[in-house]
Structure formats: C-alpha cells, structure tokens
C-alpha cells in the first residue's frame, strides 16, 4: 500500500473512532438526563405525597381532638328556639344557622382585650381555609352586651376584622339563654358605671350544618390546632 493509501486508511479509522466516541458520549448524556429526570419525577411525587398527607384533613378520635383543644359532645345537642337580630338588623332564628358550619364567639364590642384578640385569631384561621371550606364556614360574634351592641355597632366592629364575619344581638334574656344552650355563660361585672365590663368565656362554640351544637374550641386558641381540628371534625361528621 502506498503512503497516500495508508494515510487515507488511517484517517478513515480515526474518523470511525471519533464517530464511535461521539455516539458513546451522546448515549451517556442521554442516560444522565434520563436518570436526572427520573430522580426529579420521583422527588416531586414524594414531596407532593408528603404535602398531601400533611395537609389533608383526617378523622381524629375524640381524645386526639381534646388534646388539640377541641371538645366534642357525646351527642349533638339541639338548640332551643330563639329570636335574635343579626348585624344587618334582620331577624335571626335557628334556621339561619343551618346549611353551614358556624363558629360562634361570645363577646362584645367594648371588650378591651380578649375579644379583639380572639377575633383577630379567627380572621387568620378563616383566611387560611380553602375557598371551598370558607363557603360553608360562618364566623359569628354573639354579643354578651346587647344593651350597647346594636346591629350597626356590631356590623361596623366586625368589618374591621373580616367582611364575612357576622354578628348577633337581641334581648338580654334571649342572648343569655342562647349562650347557656351553647355551654358558654356570661355575666355583667358589678360596678363600672357606663364603662362596665362583661365576664365571659373565650371558648368558641361549634354548630353544625343541621343547626346542632356539637362542641367547642377551648381558649386560648392556637391557629394551627384550630384549623386542624376544625377540618377533622368536618370529616368526622361527613
């Protein structure tokens, strides 16, 4: 073979070697990409599964609920008939509590500390609920000071916290009877003149969509626990 032929043969071998090495390198890169993609897919599935398992509501036992600050009655309790007024000045009776879950906090607009703190916590709690859950969740402020808490006063006060919050007031005996039925009594503090205070619980009563009292959330409230137990109770009665 001539020297020129040898050179051509050598160049051909080198070209084949380059093509072979290039192919191996391409296959290696594809393999790496596939491996990385597979790892990312698996990681995404694991993270999504963990997030779902962590955030989804699950049924909790009554003991577990109690440990988290939620107390369920052994049997739902029917509410007595009542005639109150909402913050828009409209008549309010037991039928207005049907069709949605109701969280009822008994307080008053002249309350210096517990009431604004609790309502601020309920605002945070409500704002963190999924839109679908918000649709059938109603937060109420039931006045323990109906002499001063007119519907207009309640409405103006609640708008400061959340426009979806509602208020209820009425005759003192009606409010007291309603509070007693929900196991949340209150009493006017003697003395104080026009700036009197009202002694009341900071617990939040829970009434289900059938209009039955099912329990309460014990104060002081913790947003994470309140949300977790509320969602669990909804599952419990589902």
N, C-alpha and C positions, 0 to 999 in steps of 0.2 A: 504494500500500500504506500502511495506517495505521501510525502509530508503534508501536502494540502489535504489529502483524503483523511489522514489521521487527525488533522486539526478539526475538520468538519465533523468527524465521528465523535471527537472529544467534546465539541460544542453541543452536539446533539445530546450526549449523555448528561452534560451539565444542565441543559435545558430541561430534560426529563426529571433530573433530580430537584431542580428549582420548583417545577410544577408539582412534583410529589410532596415536597416540603410545604409548599404553599397550601396544598389541599389538606395536609395534616393539621397545619396551623388554623385553617378555616374551620375544620371539624372540631378542633379543640376550643376555638372561640364560641362556636355554636353550643358545644357541650357546657361550657361555662355559663353562657347566657341562659340555657335551659335550666341548669342547676340553680342559678340565682333566682330565676323566675319562679321555679317550684318552691324554693325556700320562702320567697315573698308571699306566694299564694297561701302556703301552709301557715305562715306567721299571721297573715291577715285573718284567716279563718279562726285561728286560735284566739287572737285578740278580740274578734267580733263575738266569738262564743263566750269568752270571759266577760266581756262587757254586757252581753245579753243576760248571762247568768247572774251577774252582779246587780243589774238594774231592774230586772223583771220582778213583778210582784209575785210572791209565793204565799201559800196559805201557811199561817203560823198558828201554833197552838195557843190557847188562852193564857197559859203560863208564859210562853215566849212573848206574847203581846204585853202582858203585865210587866215583865222585866224591861220592856221598852217604853213603859209609861202609858199603855192603852189598856183600859179596863172594859171588858165586855160583860154584860149581864148574862146570866144563865139563859134567860128567855127575853126576847124583845118585849118592851112594855108599851102598851097603847097609851097615847096621850089623851088627857081629858079635853073636852071641847073648850075652846077659848075664843074670845073675840078681842083682837088687838088691832093696832094700826101700824102700817109699815112706814118707812121714811118718806114715801111719796104721798102719805095721807090716805092711802087706800085701806079698806078693811082687810084684816088678816085672820084666817082661821086655820084649823089643821090641814085642810086640803091644799093650802099654799106650801106646805112642807112635803107634799107628795110629788113624785116624779124626779126627784134629785136627792143627792146626799147633802145633808145640812150639818155644818159645824156651827154651833151656837155658843157664843161667848157672852156671858152676863157681865155688863159693865156700865159705865156712864160717861158722858162727855166731859164732866167736870173732874174726872178722876185724874190725879196728879202724876201717877207713875205706872201702876200695874196695867191699866187699860191701854195707854198708848204703846207700851212695850209689847203687850200681847198682840195687839192689832198689827204692829209692825212685823212681828214674827209670823202672823197668819198671812200677811201680804207676801213675805218671802216664800213661805210654804206654797201659797196659791200660785205664785208666779213661776215656780219650778215644776208645776204639774204639766203633763202633756195637754195640748189643746183639747183632745177628746175627753180627758178626765175633767178638765175645767168646765166643760159644757154642762156636766150634771153634778157640779160641786158648788154649793152656795154657802158663803160665809155670812153669818148674821151677828150683829151686835144687839142683844136684848137688854133694854135699859132697866137698871135697878133703881133709877132715879126718874121715874116718869113725870114727876112734878115739874122738873126743869127740862127734861129731854123731850121737846116737841118733835114731831116728824121733820120739820125744817131744820132744827138743830142737829138731829141725827144725820140727816142727809148731807149737810154741809161738813160735818165732822168726818163722816166716812169717806167722802170724796178725797180727803187728804191722804187716805191710806190706799184705797183702790176703788175705782168707779163701779166695780161689780159687787162690792160688799153692800149688804142691805141691813136696815135697822128695823127694830120693832119696839113699840111702846104702847101705852094704854093706861087703864085704871090701875092704881097701885095693887089692889087685891087680885086683879087678873094676872098681873105680871108676877106677883108673889106666888100665886097658885101654879102658874106655868113653870116657874123656876123650881118649885118644890117637886113638881112632877118629873123634872129632869135631874133631880137629886143635887141641885145647886142652889141652896138657900142664900138669902142675903138679909141684911138688917141695917137700918139707918143708925149712924153713930150719934148718941145723945150729945146735945150742945152743938156749938159751932155756928149758930145763927144761920144767916143766909148762905154761909160758906161751908155748910155741913158736908160730911163725908158719908159714904155708904160702905159698910163692911160686906165684902162678897168674895166668893171663890174665884180663882183664876183658871179653874178647870174649864175645858171646852167640851160641851155636850155633843153627842153624835146621834142624829136622827136619820134613819134610812129612807129610801125612796117610797116605802109604804107608809111613812109617817109614824114609825115606831121608834121609840128611844131604845138604842142598842148598847149604849155605854158612854164613856167619856175619856178624854185625854187629860192625864194628870199634869198639873203645873209643878215646876216650871217647864215650859215647852222647849224641846230641842228639835230644830227643823228637820234634821236627818231622820231622827227617830219618828217624828210625827208623820213625815212623808211615807216612810217605810211601813209603819203600822196602818196608816190610813189605806194605802194600796192593798195591803194584806187583808184588811177587814173587808174591803170591797170584793176581793176574791173569795173570802170566807162565806159571804152571803150570795155570791153569784150562782 
